[in-house]
Amino acid sequence: MGKELEATLAVENLRVKAKHGWYEEERVIGGMYTINVRMFHSVRDSEQFDDLSASINYEVIYKQVLDVMQNEFHLIEHCCKSIFNRMKSLDQNAIWEVELIKEEPPLKFVGNTSFTLKG
């Protein structure tokens, strides 16, 4: 019986312009967001990693994130949860981590704000 290994699949630093924000002006002008998605799961030591159908395609993650980001959200927490739910639908047995970073929020001297869900 093969040894179990912990594996992480990640799509990181996906930058998107989107119309999210508590204030109407933020939703009209839009802003830049960075999204990081990580999937944690166990694999057998004997895994060859040569069959895409036995994995999650990075392109599927990319397209799902872009699809969610096209919607308008008042809070980044709601947007992050929507992305998280999409990821869980790809593989409910994996542990997913979604980090949503709002670049240059309307707060003096604050470069970014972020919200992360993992489970």
C-alpha positions in Angstrom: 0.0 0.0 0.0 1.4 3.4 -1.0 2.3 6.2 1.3 0.0 9.3 1.3 1.4 12.7 0.4 -0.1 16.1 0.9 -0.5 18.0 -2.4 -1.3 21.6 -3.1 -2.6 22.9 -6.4 -2.5 26.7 -6.7 -3.6 29.4 -9.0 -2.1 32.6 -7.6 -1.9 36.3 -8.4 -4.9 36.3 -10.7 -5.6 40.0 -11.2 -9.0 41.2 -12.3 -10.7 44.6 -12.5 -14.1 44.3 -10.9 -16.9 46.5 -9.6 -17.1 45.6 -5.9 -17.4 47.8 -2.9 -19.6 49.2 -0.2 -19.7 52.6 -1.8 -21.6 53.2 -5.0 -18.6 55.0 -6.5 -16.4 51.9 -6.0 -19.0 49.8 -8.0 -19.1 52.4 -10.8 -15.4 53.0 -11.2 -14.3 49.5 -10.3 -11.0 48.5 -8.8 -8.2 45.9 -9.0 -8.4 42.6 -7.2 -5.9 39.8 -6.7 -7.2 36.3 -6.2 -5.3 33.3 -4.8 -6.8 29.8 -4.9 -5.2 26.8 -3.3 -6.5 23.2 -3.2 -5.1 20.8 -0.6 -5.6 17.1 -0.9 -3.9 13.8 -0.4 -2.3 11.7 -3.1 -0.6 8.3 -3.2 3.1 8.3 -3.3 2.8 6.2 -6.5 0.8 8.9 -8.3 2.3 9.7 -11.7 0.6 13.1 -12.3 0.2 12.5 -16.0 -3.5 12.4 -16.4 -5.4 15.7 -16.4 -8.7 14.0 -15.9 -7.4 12.8 -12.5 -6.7 16.4 -11.4 -8.3 19.8 -11.4 -7.5 21.8 -14.5 -6.0 25.2 -13.7 -8.0 26.7 -16.6 -11.2 25.6 -14.9 -10.3 27.4 -11.7 -9.3 30.5 -13.7 -12.6 30.5 -15.6 -14.7 30.0 -12.5 -13.0 32.8 -10.7 -13.5 35.2 -13.6 -17.1 34.2 -13.9 -17.8 35.1 -10.2 -15.8 38.3 -10.4 -18.0 39.6 -13.2 -20.8 39.9 -10.6 -21.2 43.0 -8.5 -20.7 42.6 -4.7 -20.9 45.1 -1.9 -18.5 43.2 0.3 -15.3 41.3 -0.6 -16.4 38.7 2.0 -19.5 37.8 -0.1 -17.4 37.7 -3.3 -14.8 35.4 -1.7 -17.5 33.1 -0.4 -19.0 32.9 -3.9 -15.6 31.9 -5.3 -15.1 29.4 -2.5 -18.5 27.8 -3.2 -17.5 27.4 -6.9 -14.2 25.8 -5.9 -15.9 23.4 -3.5 -18.2 22.3 -6.3 -15.1 21.1 -8.3 -14.0 18.8 -5.5 -15.9 18.7 -2.2 -13.3 16.3 -0.6 -10.4 18.7 -1.0 -9.7 21.6 1.4 -9.9 24.8 -0.5 -8.4 28.2 0.4 -9.5 31.3 -1.4 -7.9 34.7 -0.7 -9.4 37.8 -2.2 -7.3 41.0 -2.1 -8.8 44.4 -2.8 -6.0 46.6 -4.1 -5.9 50.3 -3.1 -9.2 50.4 -1.1 -10.6 53.9 -0.4 -8.7 54.2 2.9 -5.8 56.6 3.3 -2.5 54.9 3.7 -3.9 51.3 3.1 -2.4 49.4 0.2 -4.7 46.4 0.3 -7.4 44.7 2.2 -8.1 41.0 2.0 -10.4 38.2 3.1 -9.6 34.5 3.1 -11.7 31.4 3.5 -10.3 27.9 4.0 -12.2 24.6 4.5 
